[in-house]
Every structure is written in structure tokens, then in C-alpha cells.
Amino acid sequence: MNPPVFILAVNPGNTSTKIGIFEDTKCIFVRNIQHGDEELRKFSSVMLQKDYRTECILSEIEKERFDLRTLNCVVGRGGLLRALKSGTYLINENMLSDLRKAERGEHASNLGAIIAYEIASKYNIPSYIVDPVAVDEMDEIARISGFAEIERESLLHALNTKAVAKRYARDTGRKYEELRLIVAHLGSGISISAHTGGRMVDVLNPRDEGPFSPDRSGGLPALKLAKLCFSGKYDYKTLEKRLFGEGGIYSYLGTRDLRKVMEMIDSGDQKARMIFDAMVYQISNYIGYMAPVLKGRIDCIILTGGMANEKRLTDAISERISFLGNIEVFPGEDELQALAEGAYRVIKNEEQVMIY
């Protein structure tokens, strides 16, 4: 009988770090470590959060009395790397260097590989990432922005997006490659993608475009944004943080937590109601934006991500887009499971590891 494979999966998000320990592909321990705004404000950059988040992870594992020496590998969520193919990648110095430089932008996901590598190195075991946010399968026509000096690019919640699309295919007894899907990942960032032929052929990158979300501004009126950039009010770094981290709901209501927004609505706060309704309006519009990509032949629209746990949100979106076709809700995200499964396939030689 083959000995079990033990895998630690690490998924850093903007305001939390999710971890799971898996025996083969069965989760035996999971934690969602919340990081409050006050705690995160102590760090001037995402990269400076590394030691703090690593200590939080190790503290939670120590409470569980799990012996890290039994691990076979550590797998982390992939970050803003160079454009690459879908798959499981060995973490190496090239990858770590690119993540530290953060040339494609700062994001908590950049810490996934760095933390995984640091923990794995202590025990002389390999570390991996799976389907990072930089997975790029876009059609060439989708890259055209309308301004020759700017190209649209694929950056999205690829890990969960791919996982739920394939899960829907399994649940319906069909092959992912045969389906025509629109997937909306509703999290601290919102990414919407069109899938056909087993590829994400068009993507709304939540760093640049699409609907606003709990802390991201999404697509903004271009000339008004350009005017703000040259107003002298902000330097680049400050404005980047305002748009990506302090934008969206946070810029209007001072909270990133959808649960608090719903509490505000329930208490009669009309401004909170307006902002919530505007987010629903924009999400629905941008889902519709993807319909012509698939020429209107849509097998399913999938709503997923952490905010999909709020039924009032998914019901409100569904009411606006039901004319487009079948809608399925996969609340939360399968990211820890998808990370573990990707690493397991490589360890078991079921899939070729990819090198960055």
C-alpha cells in the first residue's frame, strides 16, 4: 500500500490567508486566517506582509499539532507573473525574483509562492503553484484595446475559475472542453471570463477593467482618470493603492466587508443600498459583455467566489441576467482543493510539472 502524500496549501488573499493540509487530496485541516484593516495598514507594501502572514500560518498549524516534517510538498497560490500556460509549476528562483520585483503589480497572491517556498525549504521538500492569476489563454482579437500603445491582458482568479468550470462539467457529465461558459468570480476582486474549447478566450482583468468590487475600482472613465493622474493630487503609488485596494465599495462606504454592507442596508442606510445596487448593475452588465464572445450560445453562467455566499447578491444578479440562459452558483472557492489536486497530480506523475 502506498504511503499517504501530505500537502500544505497556502492561499493569500487581500484580507485573509487560507491554509489547508491534505492527505492525498482529502482535506484534513483548514483555516481561514483573517487580517484586519488595522493590522494590514502597518505594512507599506504587500511584500512586507510575508513574515507576518507566515507566522500566522505556522501558529495555526502548531495549534493543530500537525508535524510539518511529514509534509511531502507545499503549494501556494500563484501571483502576477509573466503570462503563462495553465498547469502546475515548480517554484524556482526565476519565479521568486519576478514576484519580488512585482513588475505586473502588487497583490497578496504574489506571496503564495514566496511563503510556500520558504516553508518548504526548511524541510527540503518541493514547492509549487497551480494556475496562477497570470494564466493567459486569450484570443488575439480580445487583446486589442482600441489604443495601439495599450494591450488588454489576462490577469484573473484563474485557479478558482478553472476549478469551478471543470467541476460544473463533471457534475453535468460533460467535458470542460465541450462547454461554452461565462464564469464570474465574485471576491475582493471580480473577474469575469468566457470559456470555449477548454480555454478562457476573453477575460475582464480586475486590475484594469470590469465591475467595481469591495476594494477595487474596476474600469473607470478614461479621460477623467487621465485628468486626475495629472492633477498633482496623487503620485503613482498612492493612486494605484486608491484604485486597487482602497477603491470600489471601500471608497464609498469605508468597508471591504460585504456582510457589513448588508447590515448597513438592513439598518436603512440608503447610500449603502445604492452602492450595492450599483455593483450588482455593473456585474450584470459585464456578464452580458461576454455573451457576444460566445455568440450567445451559453451552456451556463457560473457565479462563484466568496461574495457568492450572499444570496441577495446572487439573486439580484440572476434577476438581471436570467434571459441569457442557465445560471449556477458555486459559493466560496475551490482554490485550496485545486492547489492540492494540482500538486498531487505532479507528485503522482499524473501530470508533467512545468518550469517557469
N, C-alpha and C positions, 0 to 999 in steps of 0.2 A: 504494500500500500504506500502510495506517495505521501511524503510529509506535507503538511499544510504550508501554504505560502501566506506570510503575514505582510500586509501593506499598510503604510500610513499615508493617507491622502490629506492634502492641505489646500484649502481654497480661500485665499484672502479676498475680501470684498471691501467696499468703501468704508463701511461702518461695522464690519464683523469679520471674524475668521472662523470658517467652518473646518472641522477636522473629523476624520473617521479612521478607525482601524478595522481592517478587513482580514478575515480568514478566508483565503482564496477570494471569492467575490461576495462573500456574505459579511455584511457589516456587523461587527460585534461591539462597537463603541462609537458614539457620535456626540459631538458637542458643537454648539453654535456660540462662539465667544463674542459678546457684544462689546463694541468700543464706542464710548460716549463722545459727543462732540467736544466736551471739555478736555478729555484725555487726548484726543487726536490733535487738538489745537496746540498742544505742546511741541509738535513736530512741524518744522518749516517745509518739509518735503516728505513724500511717501517713502522714499528710500530710508529716511531716518527712523521710520517706524519698525524696521527689521528686528532689532534686538527686543523691543517691547513686545511685538507680536510673537516672536519665538519664545520668549519667557512665558507668555500666556499659554502657548501650546504645550510646552513642556510641563507647566504647572498642572494643567488639566489632565494630562496623561499620568503624571505622578499620583494624582488623586485616585485614579482608576487602578493604580498599582500594576500597570502593564509594563513588562520588561522590554525596553526598546532594543535590547540585544538580540531579541528573537525576530526582529524585522528582516525581511528579505529585500525591501526597497522602500523608497519614499517617492511619492508622486505629487507634484504641485500643479496648480492651475497656471497655464501659460499666459504671458503678458504681451506687451506691444512690441513684438519682434518684427523682423523683416517679413514680408509676405511669404507664406509657405503653404505646402500641401497639408491636407488633413492627415492625421496619424499620431503615433506616439514617438516622442523624441527623447533621446538621451541628453541630459543636461551636461553641457561642456563649457569650457572657458569662453568660447566664442559667444555662446548664448548669454552667459552671465555678464560679459563685457557689454553687449548690446543693451541688456536690461538696465545696467547701471548708468549707461550714457543716456538712456530714455530719449533717444532722438525722435521717436514717434509719439512721445508724450509720456507723462507720468500717470500711473494708475496702480491701484492696490494689487491688481493681478500680476504686475511686474515682480512683486515679492514672492509669488508662488514658487518659482524655480529657485530663487536665491535661498529661501528658507528651507526648501526640500533638500537642496544640495548641502547646505550647512549641517542639517541634522544627519543626513545620510553619510557624510564624510566622517563623522565621529565614529561610525560603526562599520566603515569600509564596505558600504553597500551602494548599489547604483541608485540614481535618482532620475526621474522622468517628468515630462509634461505631456499632456494629451490635448489635441485640438485647441491650441491657444487662440486668443482673440484675433490673431493675425492670419488665421486661415483664409485663403483667398481663392475662390472658385468663380469669380465674377466673369460674365461675358464681357468681351471687349467693348461692345456698344454701350454697356452700362457704365463704363469708366468715363465717358465723355460728360463733362460738366456744363459746357456752354461757354467756358472761358479757357483759351488754349494753355494758359500758364498754370491751371489748376486741374488735377485729375481726381475724380471720385475714387475712394479706396475702400477696401473691405477690412473693417475692424468691428467685431461684434461678439456677442456671447455665443461663440461657435460651439463650445463644449456642450452646453445645455440645449442649444438649438438643434444640433445634430442628434443628441441623445433622445430628445422627445420625438423628433421626426421619425427616427428608427423605431422607437417604442410604439408609436402610433401604427407604423407599418406592421410590426409584429402582432399587435393587438387585432388588426384587421385582416391578418393572414395574407398580406401583400408584401412585395419587395419595395424598399425605400426608393430604389432606382426607377420604379414604375409610377410613382406618385407625383402629383403636382400640388404643392403645399405652399401656404403662407404661414410663417411662424413669427409670432410676436412675443419676444422675451420682455416681460414687464418687471424690471427690477429697479435698482437705484439709477441705472441707465436703461433705456428702452431701445432694443434693436429689432428691426423687422426685416425679414428676408423671404425671398421667393425661391422655391426648390423645384427643380425638374431634372430628370436624368441622373439623380443622385448627387446633384451639385446645388450650391447656393448661388444662383446665377445673377442675383441682384441683392444688394444689401443697403439698408439705411444705417450708416455708421453713427452711433450716438454721440461721438465726439464732435461731429460736424453738422449733422442734419437730422431730420425726423422730428418726432414729438418731444416736447419738454417732459422731464421726469422729476422725481423727488429732488435731485440736486444738479441737474444738467439742463442747459438752456435749449438744446436741440437746434434746429435750423432757425436763423433769425433774418430779418430784412437786411439784405446785403449792404445797401448804401448807408442805412442808419448805423449799422455796425461799423462800417468803414469810417464814418464821421466820428463815432465815439472813440475809435482807435487813435485818431489824430487830434482829439480834443485836448490832450495833455492831462486828462483826468487820471489815466492809468498808465503804468508801464506794462510791458507784455506779460510778465509773470503774474502780476496782480490781476489783470483782466482775464488771463487764462483760468486762474483759480475762481474768479467770479462766475465765469461761464460754465466751468467744468468742476463742480464741487460745491459751489455756492449759488448756482443758478436754479432754474425750474421752481418747484414748489417752495424750496428754501428761500429763494429771493423774494417771494411774495408773503410767506407765512412764518418764516423763521424756524421751520422744522423740516426734516427729511423723512419723518416717520408717517406713513400713510395712516396708521392707526390713530395717531394724534389728530390728523386732518379729519378723519371720520368722527372723532369725538367732538371736534370743533363744530362740524356740521350738525351733529345731533344736539348740540347746545344752542343752535340757532345762528351760528356765525355765517352771515351771508357772503362775506368775502371768501371764506374757505369753500363754500358751496360753488361759487363762481370759478375759482381756480381748479377745483376738482372737475367740474363740468367741462372746463376748457381743456384739461388734459385728456379726458375721455374723447372730446371732439377731435383733438389733434391725433390721438392714437388711431381712431376710426378712419380719419382722412388718410393717414399714411398706410394703413392696411389696404384701403381702396387703391392707393397709388400702385401697389404691387399687382393688382388684378390684371391690368393690360400686359404685364410681363409674361403672365401665363395665358394670355389671350382669352381671359375669362373662364378658362376650363380649370376649375379649382376643386380638387378632391376634398380638401379640408383646410380650414383656418384654425391654427393651434394657438391658444393663449397660454403662456407659461410664465415662470419666474415667480419671485417672492410676492409681488403685488397681486398675482392671480389668486392668492388665498382670500382676497377681499371680494366676496361675491357681488357686492354692489358695484364694484368696478367692472368685473367681467360681464355682469348682466347689462350694465349701461353700454358697454362696447358692443355686446352682442345685439342689442336692440338696434343699433345704428348700422351694423354690417350684415345682418342676417340674410339680406337679399343676395349676398354674394355666394352663399352656399353653407355647407355643413360647418359647424363650429364645435371644437372640442377644447376643454380646459384641463390642463395638466398643472395644477397649482404647485408652487415651490419649484425646485430644480433638482435634476438628477446628477448634478455635477460631481459630487463625491463618488457616487456609484460609477459614473462614466470614467472618472480618473482611475479608480481601482481596476475596472474592467480593462482599460487600455493597457495599464502596466502588467496586469495578469496575462493578457494575450502575448505580450512580448516575452515575459518570463517563461511561459509555457511553449514558446516558439510557434505560436499560432499566427503570429504577425511579425513582420520584419521591423526591427527598431529603425527609426530614421535619425540621421545625423544632421545637426544644424551647421 
